[in-house]
Amino acid sequence: DKSTFWILRLHPVLLRGFSYSRQRKTIYKIEKHFKNTDATENQSFSLPFLLTLSDGHLTMCSGVTREAANHKVPSLVLCPSVQKDGHLSKMYADIPKKLIQRGPLKCKNILSWVKKL
């Protein structure tokens, strides 16, 4: 969706060493290709500051989901383990339902969530 500005915040582990060089290259290619994306400039800003600029938080599974909820920023969590039938389904039970949605890792699901923000 071109009307959405995507801030791609890389996990600190992704920024270190050679282990994740393929993933970093992919993220940077996305940033170069889509003008409504940032994956480099935002790395110097604090996470709480970035959350004040955010309408939503998209993740596979992250502790940032709780920080986002503290800033009243809703999250979409995509990891199969935290879905209703996953072995970590109780994870995030402390977060109000209006601030967390769980869903499959599918473009249609993500776009539907973004449009509701």
N, C-alpha and C positions, 0 to 999 in steps of 0.2 A: 504494500500500500504506500504510494508515493507521498501521501499527505501525513504520514507518520515519520517522525525523526527518530531513528534508532541509535541509542547509545550502547555500544557493545563493550561492556566492561569485562575485561579478561581477569580470570581468577589469578592471584599471584603465582600459583604453581605453573600456569601456562606461560608466564613471562620469564621463567627461569630455565636455563639449560637447553639441551638439544631434544629432550624427550618429546616435547610438544611442538616442534618446529613446523610440522605439517599442519597442525591445527591453527597455529599463528598465521602461517601463510594463507590459509583459507580465509580466515577472518579479515586479513589485510586486503585480499583480493575482493572480498565483498565490499569493504570500505571504499576501495578504489572505483569499483563498478557502480555503486549506488551513492549518489550525491547526498541522500538523506540519511547517511550513516556516519558515525564517528567511532573509531576503535583506538585512536591514538591520543588525541588531545585530552580526552576525559580521564586518562590514566593518572594524571597529576592532581586531580581533584579528589577531595574526600568523598567517601560513599554517602555520608549523611547529606552533604551538599548536593550531590547528584540526585538523591532521592527527592529533594525539594523541587527539582526541575522535572520530575518524572510523573507521568500519568499512570504508568503500570510497570510491573517488574515481571519479566519472563525468565524462567530458569528450569533446569532439569531438576535440581534439588540443591538447596543452599540455605545456610544460616541467614543470609541476607533477606530471606522471606520474612523472618521475624522483624528485622530492622525496617523493612518496607512497611510492614503492618504498623509498627510504632509511628511511622510517618504518614499513616492512613493511605498508603499506596498499595493497591491491590496487586496480587501476584497470581500468575498462572504457572503451576508446577507440572512438569511433563514426565518426570521419571516414572516408569511403570511400577517401581517398588512402593511409591507413596499413593498409588491409586486405590480405590475402594477395596479391591481384592488383593492388593500387594502386601508383602510382609512388613512394610513400614507404613501401613495405612493410617496408623494413629499419630504419625508424625504431624506436627502442626495442629494438633487438636486444640491447642490453646489459642489459636488465631481465630478471630471472628469470621464466620462463613462469608460475610460480604467482602472480606479482604483476601480470600484465597479461593482459587478454583483449581481443580485437578483435571487434567485432560490428556488425551493421547498426543504424541508427537506427530501431528499432522498439520500441514499448512492450513487446511480448511478450519480446523479447530483454533489455531492461533489467530488467523484473520478474523474469525467471528468474535473472539475475545477482544482483540484490538478495537474493533468497531464499536464495542459496548463501552469502552473507556470514556 
